[in-house]
Amino acid sequence: MKKAFPVQSFGSIIEELRTGRFETVGQLWEYVHNENPTLDFDSFRSQLKQLISAGIVEVKEPQLSNFSAYLSSWEYGLKLWFFAVTTLASVAVVELLELGFPWVVLRWVAATFLLLFAPGFAVTWTLFPSKQQQSNLNRLALTIAISLFLVPVIGLVLNYSVIGIQSSPVALIVGAMTEGFLFVGAYREFTMIPTS
């Protein structure tokens, strides 16, 4: 059974908060947990929410001072790194897996993601970095439409080049283009985050 931590016992901690000693919720949690080791994090979080709603404690969003802080933040950087790694993994699957029966299904899934979703998602994120600019349904429609436009254009360009249309160059070019647009979209989103 979780042990509740009464709001009244936050009295000395509220005095500590007024000194400006805690810069993060994590630091506050360490201090509170040291004062009361039987407290679990869920109880702490619910009591902290009560203090915030009562106006006793104010919690501000962390400020991102530069782009590397954005990239390493859990809230913002996770989306970029997830899609960057997924795109690289899809390129690797398309390039490296043999065409035997069990593996061909995985290759189809990776190629479908790479050709119908990844480039459109990256370009849509670059064009509309703010979540408020488009609804999720509009973003999905734009993602698929842009992918359906870009991939044939890449194929057309490759057709008239020395390389020709082959799965390896198409996967590599789509993957590289997607990675580039992902980082441009992430940087544009970083520039739109309020700093005050």
C-alpha positions in Angstrom: 0.0 0.0 0.0 1.3 3.4 -0.9 2.0 5.7 1.9 0.4 9.2 1.5 2.5 12.2 2.2 0.2 14.9 3.7 0.4 18.4 2.2 1.0 19.8 5.7 4.3 18.1 5.9 5.4 20.1 2.9 5.6 23.1 5.3 9.4 23.0 5.8 9.9 22.1 2.1 7.8 25.2 1.0 10.3 27.3 3.0 13.1 25.6 1.2 11.4 26.2 -2.1 11.3 30.0 -1.3 15.1 30.0 -1.0 15.3 29.0 -4.7 17.5 26.0 -3.8 15.6 23.6 -6.2 16.0 24.2 -9.9 14.2 21.0 -11.0 11.4 18.8 -9.8 14.0 16.0 -9.6 16.1 17.9 -7.0 12.9 18.6 -5.0 12.1 14.8 -5.2 15.5 13.9 -3.9 15.2 16.3 -1.0 11.7 15.2 -0.1 12.6 11.5 -0.4 15.6 12.0 1.9 13.3 13.7 4.4 10.7 10.9 4.2 12.2 7.7 2.7 8.9 5.8 2.9 7.4 8.2 0.3 6.9 6.8 -3.2 7.2 8.9 -6.3 3.5 8.6 -7.2 2.4 10.0 -3.8 5.0 12.8 -4.2 3.7 13.7 -7.6 0.0 13.8 -6.6 0.9 16.0 -3.6 3.0 18.3 -5.8 0.0 18.6 -8.2 -2.1 19.7 -5.2 0.5 22.3 -4.2 0.6 23.5 -7.8 -3.2 23.7 -8.2 -3.4 25.6 -4.8 -0.9 28.1 -6.1 1.7 27.3 -3.4 4.3 26.0 -5.8 4.9 27.1 -9.4 6.6 24.8 -11.9 8.0 26.3 -15.1 8.9 24.4 -18.3 12.6 23.9 -18.7 14.3 26.4 -20.9 16.2 25.1 -23.9 19.3 27.3 -24.2 20.6 25.8 -27.5 19.8 23.2 -30.1 21.9 20.5 -28.4 19.8 20.9 -25.3 16.7 20.4 -27.5 18.2 17.3 -29.0 19.0 15.8 -25.6 15.7 16.7 -24.0 13.2 13.9 -23.4 10.1 15.9 -24.4 11.4 17.3 -27.7 14.3 15.2 -28.8 12.6 11.8 -28.5 10.5 12.3 -31.6 13.5 13.2 -33.7 15.7 10.3 -32.5 12.8 7.8 -32.8 12.2 8.7 -36.4 15.9 9.0 -37.2 16.7 5.6 -35.9 13.6 4.0 -37.4 14.5 5.4 -40.8 18.1 4.2 -40.5 16.8 0.8 -39.4 14.4 0.6 -42.4 17.2 1.5 -44.8 19.4 -1.2 -43.2 16.6 -3.8 -43.5 15.9 -3.0 -47.1 19.6 -3.1 -47.9 20.8 -6.1 -45.9 18.0 -8.6 -45.7 17.8 -11.5 -48.2 14.6 -12.2 -50.2 13.8 -15.5 -48.4 10.2 -16.0 -47.2 10.3 -15.1 -43.5 12.5 -12.0 -44.1 10.8 -10.6 -47.2 7.8 -9.6 -45.0 10.0 -7.6 -42.8 11.6 -6.0 -45.8 8.1 -5.1 -47.2 7.2 -3.4 -43.9 10.4 -1.5 -43.8 10.1 -0.4 -47.5 6.5 0.6 -47.0 7.5 2.8 -44.0 10.5 4.2 -45.9 8.6 5.0 -49.1 5.1 5.9 -48.0 5.6 7.6 -44.6 9.2 8.6 -43.7 10.0 11.3 -46.3 6.5 12.8 -46.1 6.7 13.0 -42.3 10.0 14.7 -42.3 9.0 17.3 -45.0 5.7 17.9 -43.2 7.6 18.5 -39.9 9.9 20.9 -41.7 7.0 22.8 -43.3 4.8 22.8 -40.1 7.0 22.4 -37.1 4.4 23.6 -34.6 1.8 21.2 -33.4 -0.9 23.9 -33.5 -0.4 24.6 -37.2 -2.1 21.4 -38.4 -4.4 18.7 -37.0 -3.1 15.2 -36.7 -5.4 14.0 -39.5 -4.2 16.8 -41.8 -0.6 15.9 -40.9 -1.2 12.2 -41.8 -2.8 13.1 -45.1 0.1 15.5 -45.9 2.7 12.9 -44.9 1.3 10.3 -47.3 0.7 12.8 -50.1 4.2 14.3 -49.9 5.7 10.8 -49.8 3.7 9.7 -52.8 5.0 12.8 -54.6 8.7 12.7 -53.6 9.5 9.0 -54.1 8.4 8.9 -57.8 10.4 12.1 -58.4 13.5 10.4 -56.9 12.8 7.4 -59.1 12.4 9.6 -62.2 15.7 11.4 -61.5 17.5 8.0 -60.9 16.0 6.7 -64.1 17.8 9.3 -66.1 21.0 9.0 -64.2 23.8 6.4 -64.6 22.6 4.5 -61.6 19.2 3.6 -62.8 16.2 2.6 -60.6 17.3 0.0 -58.1 16.2 -0.7 -54.6 19.6 0.2 -53.0 20.0 3.8 -54.4 16.3 4.6 -53.9 16.4 3.4 -50.2 19.7 5.3 -49.6 18.5 8.6 -51.2 15.1 8.5 -49.5 16.8 7.7 -46.2 19.4 10.4 -46.5 16.8 13.0 -47.6 14.5 11.9 -44.7 17.3 12.3 -42.1 18.2 15.8 -43.5 14.6 17.0 -43.3 14.1 15.5 -39.8 17.0 17.6 -38.5 15.8 20.7 -40.3 12.3 20.2 -38.9 13.7 19.7 -35.4 15.7 22.9 -35.7 12.6 24.8 -36.9 10.6 23.4 -34.0 13.4 24.5 -31.6 13.3 28.0 -33.0 9.5 28.2 -32.3 9.8 27.1 -28.6 9.1 30.2 -26.4 12.2 31.1 -24.4 10.5 33.1 -21.6 
